[in-house]
Amino acid sequence: MSDRVSRDLSARAAALAVRLADLLDRTCSTEAGAAPAAFLRAWAEGAASRAVVGDPAAPLFGTPLGRLVDRFGLSTLECELVLLAGLPEEHEGLARTFRAVHPGGAPHPSVGLACLLTDRAGGAGGTTDRARTALRRLLHEGAAVRGGVLALTGDGPFHERSLTLADQLWEALHGHPAWPAALGPVDLGPPVAGLEAWLERPESARAVAALRSAEPRVLLVSDRDESVALSRCAVLARAAGLGLTAARARPDDPGAMGLLGLHAAVRGAVPLLVAPPPAAGSGPAVPALDRLPGPLLVCAAPGTVRPGPRWPVITVPVGPIGVEDRRTAWRAALPDTPERAPGLAARHPLDPALTAQVALDVHSSAALGAGDDGGADVEQDVRGAIRARAAALLPPGTELLTPRAGWSRLVLDGEPGRQLRDAVARLRHQALVLDDWRLREAARAARGVRLLLTGPSGSGKSLAAEVLAGEAGRDLLIVDGSELVSKYIGETEKNLAACFDVAERTQAVFLLDEADALFATRTEVSEANDRFANMETAYLLQRLDRFDGLAVLTTNLRQNIDAAFIRRMDFVVDFPLPDPDGRRLLWELHLPPGLLHPDVDLAALARHCPVPGGWIRNAAIGAAFRAADQGSAVRRHHLVDAMRREYAKAGRPFPGGGAEPGGARVDRRAALALAAAEPPPPKPSQQPPQQPPQKERS
């Protein structure tokens, strides 16, 4: 098809070249015009012999030139000027010919030559002056010039200026995939399945109708993930029965926007602008739309593009995506294991565009022989692909881990333990309860699970988050709240956005450690810093509300947490200091029996040292290394010395001999100090309903 289109355009150009040769014969001296005219006729004869269309005056319908004429409303004269301006691109000999007859020696037709040619072609009734006046008006305000199809170049008098085409337009008219240097290429990727229900939404149906219309409109599709927004643009164009011509360019660059419209027109496609982020210190850009003759799709991150006052705007939301669409996306992505689609959709509720990317990685690994086990480990392959893609997106101060701890490592019984198990169950059954049972509509239930874990340092909050991630079958994204906060305005929100984007893409459990650094109680605005701190808190609350995964936040100081944040939590789990039985279990978990000398009495050590689990872990490791250095089993004095160091690190008095097995004195001062570190209960007016007190082991 491309070859047929190319030869058709060459035939039309050849017919114009013959007329130009006749003009040179009539207006030039024999010496000056003979050689150029002879070359024009020789080239035209060869081009006409290769043409598919016998009549150069045949209709343009269905050709790139015909699409250009229709889209921009070009007149017959303007179409001839396009052919004339494109002749130098046909053959290097033609460029030399135009250079020979141009007053300034440029390899393009001059305006004066175009005047002579169009006057001779005009036929009945016109005078040269009238033809020149008409052409002058056309080259100043005609549709071809307004749309950027034709341009006048050079600094000489009007009739000595050159008539040129837009960059790479002639090659595109030939049907070749030529691309202007001012436009960055965009890879749209393969078609994405799982957007059928999204297409039926009223906003999407309105966008499809707008694309089918020739009226100028801006259709804005925004998402932080460019691939998600691009997938929506592609499916909208496909539903409208149109192709897409996508380019990356500044929205406020008139030249680039005009080129995008031109190259989309000759391809019979909808122009799709992918807008880059605004430059530092500048706000959203207003698209320059004067040269665009029809609808424009814009793919941009939020806050990148601002609609102008002259064109109507349709904002197309990228969601929501229902559970059935997610299942469809997984079936299309992994057609060999369709029975796994419901489970994958529940465990990895990715956007269909991201599902297609993950499947691409899984198929690539299978083609290389990795993970080729008949689909038995498809879940592991999917999880590995998600994790690998996210690794490149991790912002500083975050860590993505594969959890290894299970319930057996967590010494937490009673109500706190039940709350953690209920949180995992809530995440696991979201699709069933919210979608299949329709509680999302009936009870206005939100997706996602949000937990606040409170308690003194070392009480097992971070370990509990790892256990939750392991039980949910997801990775753990650890974010240090203290490192996330920046002194620069807007940087904290930017860091938070990057963290949530990674968590959403990987469906990892989001652990925000030391959340009080961000969720401290909002204050009255007395200076600029207070206002920006409150903005950071508000932004984090908004992202938590939209996060549909498992978010875990930890704090040592519950009383400092904003009350608005507490209300948004699905579970608030208090981690008390472990009782003697719990401490004994923690010692046993960290010190296998085969390592201990008979003189070690873990029960006595647990009774006399009321410390959190983090201290016990550190002391057990330190004692083991001391024993290894001395070539013996772990003895009583190894554990006592290691525990003494833990007390010293905390600046608290060690119980001394009372910590020895058989000692009579309990470290009451340390117990009181640790108890004082626990947050006081909230005031009666703010205190949430409490469970009946239970005797628990933690």
N, C-alpha and C positions, 0 to 999 in steps of 0.2 A: 504493500500500500504506500509506504514512504517513497519508493522509487517512482511509482505512478504520479504521486503528488509533485515530486521534484521535477519530473519531465514536463508535467503540465505547466508549472510555473516558468520553466525555461522556454517553453513554446510561446507563452504570452510575452515574455521578455524579448524573444526573438522577433516577434511581430513589431514590437515597438522599436527594436534596433533597425529594422528595415526602413521604417518611417524616418528614423533619425538619419540614416544614410542618405535618403532622398533629400532631407532638409540640408545636409551638408553639401550635396551636389548643387543645390539651387542657390545657396547663400555664400558659399566659400569659393575662393579662386581654385583653379585646377590644381595648382601646386600644393595649396594648404589643405584642401578637402579631399583629394583623391585617395590618399592612403588611408585615412581614418574611415572613409565611406566604404572602401573596398574591404577592410577588415570587418566592419560591422556586418556587411552582407555575407561574407564568408562564414563568420561565426553563426549568424542567424540561420543560414542554410543548414549547417550541421546540427544546430539545436532543434530546428523544425523537423529534421529527418528522424530524430530520436524521440519526438513527442508522441504521446499516446493520444492526446486530444487533437483531432485534425483541425478544428476551427478555434483559433485563439480567442474568438469572441464568444465561445460557448459559456453557459452560465457558470458562475463560481460556486454554486451550491455544494457544500460538503468539503470544500478545500480549505486549507488554512487561510488563504487570502480571502475567500468568501466569508469565513467566520469573522475575520478582522473587519471587513466592510460592514457586515451586519451588526456586529457588536458596537462599533463606533459610529455607524451611520455615515460612512464615507460616500462622497459623490463619485460619479464616473471619472471626472477630472482628477479627483484626489487619488483614485485607484491607479490612474495612469502615472501620476507623479510618484506613487510608491514603486511602480515597476521601473520608472526612470532612475530613481534614487538607488534602486537595488542592482542596476546593471553592472556597476563596477565590481560587485561582489561575485559576478558570474564567471569572470575570466580575467586573468592578469592583463591580457591584451586589451580588454575593454577599459580597465583602469588607465592604461597608458593612452588609450584613445581620448578619454575625457581629459587627461592631463594636457594633451596636445591642443585641445580647443578651449581650455579654461583660461580666462584672463590672468588668474593668479597661479596657474600651473598645478592646481589641486586635482587629485584623481577622482573627482566627483562632477556631476553635471551642475552647471551654474544656473542661477535663477534666470538669467537672460536666455540661456539655451532652452530652458523649460518654457519661457514665454513664446519663443519662436515655434517650438514644437506644438504647443497647445493651440496657438493661433492658426497654424496650418491645419491642425486637426479639427478646429472648430467648424470649419465649413462656412455655411451661408451666413451672410449678414453682418459679420463682425469686422471691426477695424482693429489694427494693431494696438492702438492706444487703449481701446476698450478692453481688449484681451489682457493687456498688461495691468490695467486697473483691477480687473476681476481676479487675476492671479495674485496681485499684491494683497488684496483683501483676503483671499483664501489662505495665503501663507502667513497671515497675521492672526486671523481669527477663525479659520476653518476647523472642522472636527479633527482632521489629521494632526494639525499642529497643537490644538488644545489637548488632545489625547497623547501627545508625545510620539506619535507614529513618525512624523516628519519633523526635521529640525533644520534651521538655517545656521550654518557655521561660517566662520571667517569674519574679518574686520573691515573688509572693503565696502564699496558702495553696494546698495541693495542688489542690483542685477549681477554683481560679480561675486556675490556670496554663494556658498555651496549648498546643495540640497542633499541631506543625508538622512539615513534611517536610524531608528533606535538600535542600541547595541544588541547584536546577535538576532535581530528581527528577521533579516533575510534568510538566515539559515533555518530559523524556526518556520518560516513560510515554506521552505523546501520540505518540511516534515522531519527535520533532524532535531535531536535532543540538545540543541544549543542552549547555553545558559549565560546570562550577563554576569560580568565580574562583580557588579555591585550587589548581587543577590546571593546570599549564602544558601547552599543546598540543604534540604531537609529530607530525612529518611522517614517515610510514613510507616514503614514496617508492614508485616502481613495483616490481612483482615482479622479483626477481633470478634470472636463469637461471645454470646452471652449478653447482648445489649438489645434483644428483641423487645422485652417489656419496657425498657427505657425509651425506645423509639416511639412507643405508644403513648407516652406521657404528653399532655397538652403542649408543654413548652417545646418538646422535640418535634411534634407534628407541625407546630407553627414555624419552626426553623426550617423544616423540609419545604414547606410551602413558600417561604421567603426565598430559598435557593432556586426554586423553579421559576420564580418571578424575575423579570428583568429590571425591577425597580431597585435603585441604589439603597442598600441597607448594610449595616454592620451587625454581624452575628458574633457576639463575644462569648468565647468558651474559655473559662479560667479554671486553673487548678495548679497547685504547687508542683505536681508531677507532670512534666510536659508530655510524657508518653500517654498519660490518661486523657489529657485534653485533646491530643492529636487523634486518639482512637475515636473520640466522639465526633470530631470533625470529619473523619473518614467515613464513619457509618452514616452520618447525615447526608453527605454527598452521594454515597451509594444509594441511599433510600430515595434521593431526588433524581437518580439516574444520570448523575454527572460525575465527571472526573475532578481531580484536584490538582492544582499547580501550586505547590508550597514553596515558600522561600523565607529565609531569615533576614530581616532588615529592620532598620529603625522606622517606627511608624510615622515619625514626623519628617522623614526624608522624601520630598515630593518626587525626586528623580527615581528613587528605588521603588516607591509605590506605583509610579507610572509604568515602569518596566514590568513589575509583577502583573499589573492589569493587562498589558499588551501580550505578554507571553501566555497568560491564561486564556486570553481571547483566541489567539491563533490555534491553541490546543483544544478549544471548545470546552474549557474547564472553569471551575470556580477558583478565583484566587484565594489562597490561604496564607495569611501573614503570621509568622511565628515571631513574636516580639521579644527581643532580648531585654534583660533587666535594665532599668534606667541607670544612667551614669551617676556616680557618687555626687551627692548634693543636688540632684535634679529630681523633680517629681514625675508623676505619670505623664506619658507623651500623648498628645492628641494626633490621631492619624491624619495624614495629608491625603485627602480623598478626591481632589479636584479632577484628577485624570482617570479615575475609575468609572467605567460606564454601568456597572451593575453591582450585585451583592458582593460583600467581602466577608470572609470568615477570618476571625482573629483568634489565635491561640496565644494566651499570655498568662503569666503568673498574676495572682491578685495584686492590685496596686501598680501594675505596669502600664496600662493603657487607660486613658480617660476619654470617654466619648465626646465628640465635638457637638456644636449646636446645630449643624446643618443637615446631618443625616440621621434618620431613625435608627435606633439601636434595639436589638433583641438579645437579651442575656440568656444563655442556655446553660442551666445547671448540669453538672456532670453526674449527679446522682438524684435520688438514691438508687442503689442496685439491690434488687431483691434476692432472696436466697435461691429461688429457682433459676434466676439468671446466672448466679455464681455456679450452681451445679451444671448448668449448660456449658459454661465456659470451661469447667474442668473436664467435662465429657469430650468437648471438642479438642481440648489441649492434649488429653491422654486417651485417645480413642481405643487403645488396646485394653484399658482397664476401666470401662464405664461404670462398673459396679462400685468403684471407689470414689466416684464423684461426690455423693452426698457427704461422706466422711471428710474428704478433702475440703469441701466447701465450708463445712462446719469448723474444721480445725484451722484452715488457712483461708479466711474470707477476704481474699485479695480482690482488687478491682480486676475485671476481665482483661484489661490491657496488661497488667502485671502477671496475671495467670499465663497469658500467652508467652511472655518473656521467660518465665520459669520453665514452662514446657519445652521451650527451645533449648534451654540448658540441659534438661533431663534427656531429651532425644539425642543431643550431641554426645553426652556421656555414654548413653547406650550404644551409639554407633562406634564409639572407641572401645567398647567392651567393658566399660566400667558400669557396675550396677546392673548388668544384664542377667537377671535371675528370674525371668518370667514374670516380673511385676511383684514379686514377694516383698521387696523392699522399696516399693515406689514411694511410700511415705517418707522414708529416709532420704531418697534421692531428691524429692521435692523440698524437704526441709534444708538439705545441703545446698540446693540451688538458690533458695531464698537467702540463706545466710551468706553465700558467696557474693551475691549481688549487693547485699547491704554493706559488706565490709568496706567498699569504696566510698560509702556515703557517711561513715561514722564521723561525727564532729569531734573536736578535741574534748577531753574530759569525760568521754563515754567509753564503755567496754561492753562488747557483746559476747556472752558466754553460753556454753552448753551446760545446763544444770546437771549435777551428778548426785545431789543429795536427795534422799527419799524421806518418807514419814518417819522411818526408824531413827533418823538422825536428830529429829526434833522432839525434845522432851517438853511437851506442852499438851496437857490433858484438859478436861473440863470444857467450859464455854469457849475459851480462846481457841482450842483445837477444833471444836465443832464449827466455829466461824470460818476458819481457814478452809475446812473441807467443804462447807457450803459455798464458799467463794469459787472454788474449782468447779463444783457442780453447776453453779449458775453460769459460768463461762461455757461449760461443755454443752449445756442444753439451751443456749440462746436461740438457735434456729428453731428448735421444737416449740419452745414456749412463746417466743415473740412472734414468729412467723406462722408456723403451722397452727398453733392454738390462738393466734391473732391477739395476744395480749399487748402487742405494741400499739395497736389501734384502740382496743377496748379499755386498757388501763393506762395508756400513754406511757408505757414502760420504755426506758431508754436502754440502748445497747451498752455493752461494756460493764466492767466490774471495777469498782474503786475501793481500795482498802487504805486505812491509816493504821499503821502499827506504831504504838507508843510504848515507851519503857526506857529504863536506864541503859547506858552503853554496855554492850556485851551480853544483853539478855536474849539474843537470838533473832532479832528482827530481820537482819539481812539473810540469815540462814533460812528463815521462814519464807522469804521471797524466792529463794532458790528452790525450796521444796515445792512451792506453788507452781513455779515455772516447769519443774520436772513433771509434776502430776498433770499439768495441762498439756504436756508434750510440746512446749515452746521454749525458745531461747530466752535468755534473761539479758535485758539491756540495762546496765547500771549507769546511772547518771548522778554525779556528785553535785548536789545543789549548791554547795559553797563555791565550787569551781565554775559553776554556770553563770553566776552573777557577775556582771561586768560594770565597771564604772562609766563606760561610754553609753550614751543615750541610744536606746534601740538595740544594742548588742545582746542584752539578756533575752529579749523576745526572739531575736534571730537565732540564738543558740537553742532556745526552747523549741522553736519551730523545726529546726534540723533534727533534734532528738525525737520529737513526735513523728516526724516524717519517716525516720528509720524504723521506729517501733511499729508504725502502721504498715509499712511495706513488708517487714519481716514477721509481723504479728507476734512480736516478742512481748514478754511481760516487761512492763515499763517500771523500773525501780528508781524512784527519786529519793536518794539518801540525803539526810539532813534537810528535809523539806522546809523546816522552819526558817531557813535562809531566804526562802521565797514566800512562804505562806505566813509570815509573821503578821500579827494583828495590824490591820490598816489604821493609819493615824490621821489626825487632822493635818491638812496641808498648811504647813507654816513656811516651807521653803520649797525650791524646785525639786530637790532630792526626794522629798516626801511624795510629791505628785508623781514622779517617775517610778518610785517604788510601788505605789498603789497601782499604776498602770501595768507593771510587771505581774503583780498578783492577779489583776483582772484578766490579763491575757492567759495566764496559766489556768485559771478557772474555766475560761472558754474552751481551751484545748482539751482539758480533762472532760468537759461535758461532751465533746465531739468524739473522743477516743472510744472506739468500740471494742477494745481489748481489755486486758487485765492490767490495771495501774496500781502499784503499791508505793506508798509514801511512808517514810519513817521519820520519827522525831524523838528526841530525848526530852523535849519540853512541850508537852501537850498544851500547857496553859498559854503558850505564846502563839498558838495556831489560830488564825482568823475563824470566827464563828461561821461565816458564810462558807468557808471551806469544809468545816465539820459537817454541815448540813448536806453537802453534796456526796459524802461518803456512804457507800452501801454497807460497809463494815468498819467499825472502829475496834481494834483488838489491842487490849492492854497486855503487856508482857511483864508480869511481876518477877521479882527475884525468886529463883527456885527454892523450894523448901528442902529440908535435909534429904528426903528420899529422892527428890529430883536431882540434887547435887551428886548424890551417890551414883545415880544412873549416868549422869554426865561424865563422872570420873571413869566409870566402867566402859562407856562408849569410846573414850579417848585412850584408854590403857588396856589393851587386850590382856587376859589373865596370864598368858604365857610369858609376859614381860616382867611380871611383878615378883619381887622377893617375898618370902613368907612374912617378913616383918611389916609389910604394908597393910594397913587397915583403912580401906577407902571409906567405910561408913563413919569411922571416927573423924577422918579428915573432913568429911562432908558436914558433920555436926559442928565442928569447931571453927570452920571457915565459911561464913555466910556470904558467898561471893557469887557474881553472875557467871553464866556459862562461858563467856569470853575469857574470863580469868582462868577458869579451869582448863580450857583448851591450851592457853599459853603456858600454864604451869606444867601440864602433862608433856607438852613438846619439849620444854626446857629441861625437865627431869630426865626424859628419855635420852637427850643428847649428852647430859652429864654422865648418865650410866654407860652410854656407849663409849665415851672417852675413857672411862675407868675400867671398861671391859667386864662389867657386871650387869646383873638384872637391876631394874628400877627399885631402889630401896626407899625406906621411909625418909631418910635424911635428904635424899635427892628431891623428893616431893616437897618437903618442908622448906628447903632452901629456895626452890623455884617459886613456891607460894609467897615466901617472904619478899622476893623481888617484885611480884605483882602488887603487893601492898605498898612497897616503896615507890613504884611507878605512879600509883594513885595518891601518894602522899598521906597514907593512912597508917595507923599503928598496927603492927603485926601482933597476933595474940601470944607470940613467944611459946613458952613450954606448953601452954594450953592447947596448941595445935598438934602436939605430939599425941599419938594414940594413947589413950589412958589418961590424958590430961583432964583437969577438972574445969578449966576456965574457958568460957566461950568468948569470942571477940565481940563483946557487946558494943563497944565504942564504934567498931567498924560497921556492925549491923545497923546502929543508929545513923551513922554517917551515910550509908548506902540508902537507908530508908528516906533520909532527908533529901537525897538527890532525886527521889521520885516526885513527880509533879503533884501538887495538892489538888484535891477534887475541885471542880468548877463551882462557882457560886450557885446558890439555889435557883436563881432566875435563869441561869444558862445551862444548868445541869441536865443532860439528857436522861431519859428513863434508864434506870440501872436494873440489871438482872439480880435476882436474889443472891445473896452471898453464898458461895459454895466453897467447900474445902477442896482445893485443887492441887495437883502436882504439876510443876512446870520444869 
